[in-house]
Amino acid sequence: MRLTHLLTRETVVTRLQDAGDNTMALSTVTSVMMCEIQPLSDEKSNISSEVFGKTFVIYTDGRVSLYPGDTLQDTDGNKYTVKSGGVSLRQFNSVGYTKTIIELTQ
């Protein structure tokens, strides 16, 4: 079973890659990843010492691996960064999904 009917937003995932000569550059990981982005609730925001309204949770079907520091850009032009320790694989009955904490960066 997949979450595809619940995933409503298109995002592009980029990741820092070694470009040689001691330089790093952002490289596209996926051209389009479907996901659901929701604001993190106020009480969870206070626990993690974040500014409310700037931290979000993203749900994906787990086909694309997300790592801390990855950048996501949605179709509205918003850019998000995956938080350190924010990626967790989850299971609800027969449905597997990835829950990731992200921060709005632009």
N, C-alpha and C positions, 0 to 999 in steps of 0.2 A: 504494500500500500504506500502511496506517495502523498505528499502535501501539496502537489501542484495546483490544486483548485484554491488553496489558501494564500498562495504567493502572488502578490499583487504589484510589486514594484520591481522595475528593471534596474540593475546596478552593474557597473563595470569594476572589476577588482584589479588593482595594481599592487606590485610588490617590488621592494628594492632588490636589485640584482647586481652582481659584480660586473662592471663594464670594462674591467681591465685597467691597467696603469693606476691602481689604488683609488679608483673612483667607483661610485655606485650610481645607478640610474633606475628610475621607475620603469617597470616592464609590465605590460598587460598580462594578467593571468587568465582572465575570461573576457570575451567580448560582451556577453550578457549573462548575468546570473539573476534568476528570479528569487525574490525574498519578500519578507514582510518586516517593516520597520515600525516599532512602537516606542513611545516615550517610556523611560524607566520611571516607575512610580516614585512618589515623593519620599516615602519611608526608606526605600532601597537607595535612593540618591543620597540621603543623609548618612546612611550606614557607610557608604563608600566615599564619603567626603567630597562628593562632586557637586557641581552647580546644577540645580534642578532645571530641566529644560534643555540641557546640553548633552546629556547622556541618554542613549537609546539602547534597546535590545533588538537584535535582528534574528529572525528565524529563517533557516534555509533547509532544503531537503538533504543536505550533507554531501552532495555530489562534488562540491568545490571545497577544498580545504582552505580554511582561513587561519592566519597566524597573526600574533601580535605585531603591530606596526603596518599591516596591510592597509591600503587606502581603498575606500569604496566611494564611487560617485554615482548618484542616482540621476534619473532623467530630468529632475528639477535643477540640477547643477550643484546640489549639496554634496560636500565631501565629508566623509567620516573616517576615523582611524580606529582600528581594532585595538582594544585595551589589553594590556598585559594581564594574563590570567583570566581573560574574559570569554574564552572559547570552551564550550562544553557540549559533548555529544549526549543526546537524550533519547529516551525510548518511551513511548506511550502505547501500551498494548503492542500491536504489530507495526506501528508507525515510528520510524527512526527519523530524527531531525537534529539540526545543530542550532544551539542557542548561543549567541555571541553578544557581548557588551561592546558597544561602539561609542565614540565621542564625536560630536559635530565639530569639525575643525574649520570649515568655511561656509 
